[in-house]
């Protein structure tokens, strides 16, 4: 059986927490309005804390508009915040969107942008103009090429992870990959 692999590799255009030299990379294709992603959010935060500098975390957009009518605008708002305030604003927006999944109307998105340190009205202008719509579409299509058909979908070092999503099991899977990677390194 062949493992499903990540089609577009991680690049400088991705939203990344952690160093590129981390021993293991976890990629999430997510949807800010998806209740499954909302339940995964605090688990992934704890996983990131537990693995610390050994983990690089990448978030990619996969808004499922048919089920989640606010998901695409939420993703666009996160991109706008990132463009206007840098990576810190993106991650602040990411957290706010998952923490307030039941309030993703445009007025709320502007309020979250302000909390993330960027001008809310400017984000609303970007939404009206569709400034980041293509970037979201590219992320979605990259996910589709990688076999993503729902959210959240996780990849560990480029290979789709379909195992249990509880903290203990996910940490164990990441630790196993990290240990294999560390074992394969030549001594300094």
C-alpha positions as CSV (number, residue, x, y, z in Angstrom):
1,X,0.0,0.0,0.0
2,X,1.4,3.4,-1.0
3,X,1.3,6.3,1.5
4,X,-0.4,9.5,0.4
5,X,2.2,12.2,0.0
6,X,2.0,15.9,0.2
7,X,2.1,17.3,-3.3
8,X,3.3,20.9,-2.9
9,X,6.3,20.9,-0.6
10,X,6.6,23.4,2.3
11,X,7.9,26.8,1.0
12,X,8.5,30.3,2.2
13,X,4.9,31.1,1.2
14,X,3.6,28.7,3.9
15,X,2.5,29.8,7.4
16,X,5.1,28.1,9.6
17,X,5.8,27.9,13.3
18,X,9.2,26.5,14.2
19,X,12.5,26.3,12.5
20,X,13.1,24.6,9.1
21,X,15.8,22.5,10.8
22,X,13.3,20.9,13.2
23,X,13.5,17.1,13.0
24,X,9.8,16.6,12.2
25,X,7.2,18.7,10.3
26,X,3.5,18.5,10.9
27,X,1.2,20.1,8.2
28,X,-2.4,20.7,8.8
29,X,-4.9,21.5,6.1
30,X,-7.7,23.2,8.0
31,X,-10.9,25.1,7.8
32,X,-11.6,27.8,10.4
33,X,-15.3,27.0,10.6
34,X,-14.9,23.2,10.7
35,X,-16.0,21.8,14.1
36,X,-13.5,18.9,13.7
37,X,-10.7,21.5,13.2
38,X,-12.0,23.4,16.2
39,X,-11.7,20.3,18.4
40,X,-8.2,19.5,17.0
41,X,-7.0,23.1,17.6
42,X,-6.2,22.8,21.4
43,X,-4.8,19.3,20.9
44,X,-2.4,20.6,18.2
45,X,-1.4,23.5,20.5
46,X,-0.5,21.0,23.2
47,X,1.4,18.8,20.7
48,X,3.4,21.8,19.6
49,X,4.3,22.7,23.2
50,X,5.3,19.1,24.0
51,X,7.6,18.7,21.0
52,X,9.0,22.2,21.3
53,X,11.9,23.0,18.9
54,X,11.9,19.5,17.5
55,X,8.6,20.3,15.6
56,X,7.9,22.6,12.7
57,X,4.1,23.2,12.2
58,X,2.6,24.4,8.9
59,X,-1.0,25.5,8.5
60,X,-2.6,25.5,5.1
61,X,-6.1,26.6,4.1
62,X,-8.7,24.1,3.0
63,X,-12.1,25.9,3.4
64,X,-15.0,23.7,2.7
65,X,-17.5,26.4,1.5
66,X,-20.4,24.0,0.9
67,X,-20.5,23.1,4.6
68,X,-18.9,26.2,6.1
69,X,-20.1,29.4,4.5
70,X,-17.8,31.7,6.5
71,X,-14.6,29.6,6.1
72,X,-13.3,31.2,2.9
73,X,-13.7,34.8,4.2
74,X,-12.1,33.7,7.5
75,X,-9.1,32.3,5.6
76,X,-8.9,35.5,3.5
77,X,-9.0,37.6,6.7
78,X,-6.1,35.6,8.1
79,X,-4.1,36.2,4.9
80,X,-4.9,39.9,5.0
81,X,-3.7,40.0,8.7
82,X,-0.5,38.2,7.7
83,X,0.2,40.6,4.8
84,X,-0.5,43.6,7.0
85,X,1.1,42.5,10.2
86,X,3.5,39.6,9.5
87,X,3.6,36.1,10.8
88,X,2.7,37.1,14.3
89,X,-0.5,38.6,13.1
90,X,-1.4,35.5,11.1
91,X,-0.9,33.2,14.1
92,X,-2.9,35.5,16.4
93,X,-5.7,35.5,13.8
94,X,-5.4,31.7,13.4
95,X,-5.9,31.3,17.1
96,X,-8.7,33.8,17.4
97,X,-10.6,32.3,14.5
98,X,-10.5,28.8,16.0
99,X,-11.4,30.1,19.4
100,X,-14.4,32.0,18.1
101,X,-15.7,29.6,15.3
102,X,-19.3,30.5,15.9
103,X,-18.7,34.2,15.1
104,X,-17.0,34.4,11.7
105,X,-19.1,37.2,10.1
106,X,-17.2,40.0,8.5
107,X,-17.7,42.4,11.5
108,X,-16.2,39.7,13.8
109,X,-13.3,39.1,11.4
110,X,-12.5,42.9,11.5
111,X,-12.6,42.8,15.3
112,X,-10.2,39.8,15.4
113,X,-7.9,41.6,13.0
114,X,-7.7,44.5,15.4
115,X,-6.9,42.1,18.3
116,X,-4.2,40.6,16.1
117,X,-2.7,44.1,15.7
118,X,-3.9,45.1,12.2
119,X,-6.5,47.6,11.0
120,X,-9.9,45.8,10.8
121,X,-11.3,48.2,8.2
122,X,-8.3,47.4,5.9
123,X,-9.0,43.7,6.3
124,X,-12.7,44.3,5.3
125,X,-11.5,46.2,2.2
126,X,-9.3,43.2,1.3
127,X,-12.3,40.9,1.7
128,X,-14.5,43.1,-0.5
129,X,-11.8,43.2,-3.2
130,X,-11.1,39.5,-3.0
131,X,-7.4,40.3,-2.6
132,X,-6.5,36.9,-1.1
133,X,-9.1,34.7,-2.8
134,X,-6.6,33.3,-5.3
135,X,-4.1,32.4,-2.5
136,X,-6.8,30.5,-0.7
137,X,-7.8,28.7,-3.9
138,X,-4.1,27.7,-4.5
139,X,-3.9,26.3,-1.0
140,X,-7.2,24.4,-1.5
141,X,-6.0,23.0,-4.9
142,X,-2.6,22.0,-3.4
143,X,-4.6,20.1,-0.7
144,X,-6.8,18.4,-3.3
145,X,-3.6,17.3,-5.3
146,X,-2.4,15.9,-2.0
147,X,-5.5,13.8,-1.5
148,X,-7.2,16.1,1.1
149,X,-10.9,15.6,1.0
150,X,-11.9,16.9,4.5
151,X,-10.5,18.7,7.5
152,X,-8.4,18.6,9.4
153,X,-6.0,16.6,7.3
154,X,-2.5,16.1,8.7
155,X,0.8,15.2,7.1
156,X,3.9,14.2,9.0
157,X,7.0,14.8,7.1
158,X,5.0,14.9,3.9
159,X,3.1,11.6,4.5
160,X,-0.6,11.7,5.3
161,X,-1.4,10.8,8.8
162,X,-4.7,9.1,9.3
163,X,-4.2,7.7,12.8
164,X,-6.0,8.8,16.0
165,X,-6.0,12.5,16.7
166,X,-5.7,12.4,20.5
167,X,-2.7,14.2,22.0
168,X,-0.9,11.0,23.2
169,X,-1.1,9.1,20.0
170,X,-0.2,12.1,17.8
171,X,2.8,12.9,20.0
172,X,3.9,9.3,19.9
173,X,3.7,9.3,16.0
174,X,5.6,12.5,15.8
175,X,8.2,11.3,18.3
176,X,8.7,8.1,16.3
177,X,9.3,10.0,13.1
178,X,11.6,12.4,15.0
179,X,13.6,9.6,16.5
180,X,14.0,7.9,13.1
181,X,15.2,11.2,11.7
182,X,17.6,11.8,14.5
183,X,19.0,8.3,14.3
184,X,19.8,8.8,10.7
185,X,21.9,11.9,11.2
186,X,25.6,11.7,11.1
187,X,27.4,12.8,14.3
188,X,28.5,16.4,14.4
